[in-house]
C-alpha cells in the first residue's frame, strides 16, 4: 500500500500523514525531510544557494527514490505535484489524496508551524493570504488530479487529526475495493 498526501504548505500533510501511517501500520516519509537528509542541508538553503530549478530536480529524484518503498505514507511538498510529470507519476504509483484547505486555514497552520518556509517567510498576514490565494490558482489544476480530496479545516486538536485519518482510510478502502472489481 502506497499513499501520497498532496496539497499546499500548511494543509496538514505531515501531521495527518504521520497519524495515518501509524494507524495503518505503514512507514511515514516527509519528502522535504528526505531531501534535507540526502543533501545534508535545509530546503531553505538549497533554494538560496542553488535556486528553485535545482531544488525541483532534487525533489523529483527524491520522489522517484522514496516511492520505491512498499507500505508507505508519503507527504510531499506543496509544489511537488506541479513540476515535471510528478502528479501523473504519483497517481501511477500510489493512492494520492489532496488535502484541500482554504487560504485562511493554510495561513493559520503556517503561522502555527515551527518550520521555516522559504516562499513565505517575512510576509504579513495580508501578504500571506494574497500569496496563498495566487499560488492556489496556479496549483489547483495539479492538485485536482489526485485520486481523492479531503477538505481540511484548522487543526488544533488530536481528535480532528483522528477524524481526518478515519475519512482517508475510508476513502482508501472504498477505492481499493472498487479497483478489484
N, C-alpha and C positions, 0 to 999 in steps of 0.2 A: 504494500500500500504506500503510495506517494501522494502527499497533499502539499500544494503550494498556496500560500496566502499572499495575495497581491492587494495593492491599494496605496493610497497616498501616505506620506510620512505622518505619523501620529494616528493612524487608523486603528492601531492595536494589534498589528500583525505579530510582533514578538510576544507581547503579553498573552494574547489568546493562543498563539501558536505553541508556547511552552505548555500551557494548560491542556490544550488539545492532545499534544504528543504524550503527555503524562497519562491522561485518561485513556488513550488508545494503545498505550504500551509501545509507542513509536519513538524514534530518536528525534531530537529537535535540532535544527540548524538555522541560525540567522545569517543570511548571505553576507551582510556587511561585516559581521564579526569574523566570518571565514576569510573574507578578503583581507581584513586587517591582520589576521593571524598569518596568512600566507605571505603578506608583503612586509610584515614587521613594522607597520606604521598605521596611522589612523586614516579613515576616509577623508577627513578634512585636509590632512597633509598630502594625500595623493592628489586631491583636487587642486590644492595650492601649488604643489611642485610640478605636477605632470599635466594638469588640466582635465577637463571633463571627458574629452575623447579618449585619453589614455585610461581613465577610470572605467569608462563604459566597456572598453575592451577587456580589462581585467575582470570586470563584473560578468561579462559574457562567458569568459573562460571558466571562472569560478562556478557559474551556474551549470555549465556542462560537466564539470567535475563532481559537484555535490549531488546532482540528480542521478548519478550512477548508483548511489546508495539505495538499498531497499529499506522499506519501513521507516520513512522519514516524513516529518512535517517541516517544510522549508518556508521561512519568512523572507521575502525578497525586498529589496529597496523599492521605494516608490516609483523610481524611473525605470527599473529593470524591464518591465513588460513593453516599454515604449521604444526600445532600441533594437537594432538588428531584427532578427526574426524571433526574438525571445518569447513573446507571448504564444506564438504558434508552436514553438519548441516545447514550452512548458505544458501547453494543452495536450501535446502528443505524449508527453512523459508522465503526466500526473493529473490528479483532480485539482483544478485551480478554483480558488474561491476569492472573489473580490469583496474585501471589507470596505463597504461604501459608507462614508460619513460626510456630513455637511461641513462647510468651512469653519463654522463656529466650534463644532466638536473637535475638528482637527487642530484648530488654534489652541483650544483648551488642553488637549493631550500634548501638543508640542511644548506648551508652557509648563506643564506638569513634569515632563520628562527631564531627566538629568543629562542626557547625552547631547553633545554638540552636533548641530545640523548646519553644514556649511552653506546651504542655499537660503537659510532664513535667519541666521544669526544677526543680531543687531537691528532687526526690524521692529517697529512699533506694532501694537495690536492692529491698528487700521491697515498699515502696510502689509502685515502678515496675512490678514483676511483677503486683501487685494491680490497678493501674490498667490495664495492658495487657490482662489477662485479662477484666476487666469491660468494657472497650471492645470487645474482640473479640466478646464475646457479642452486643453490640448491632449491630456492623458486619458480622458474618459473613453474615447473610441477603442483604446487598447484594453483598458480595464473591463469594458463591456464584453470582451471576447472570452472572459473566464467562463468555466463550466457553470458556476453558480455565483450568486451575490447574496451577501448578508448585510443589512443596514445596521450600522453601529451608532449608538448614542454615547454621550460622555460616560466613561467608565470611572467610577470612584469606589466600587465595592467588589469583593471577590464573587458575590452572588451574581453580579452582572456578567463577569467573565465566564462563570459556570453555565449561565443561560446561553451565552453565545456558543460555547463549546457544544452544548446539547443540540442547538439548532444546526451547527455544522455537521455534527455526527449523523443527525437525521438526514441531512442533505446527501452526505456521502453514501449512507446506507441506501437511500432511495435511488441514487444514480447507479450504484453498484448492482442493485437488484434488477434494474431495468436494462442495463448493458448485457446482462447474462441471459436475457430472454430472446 
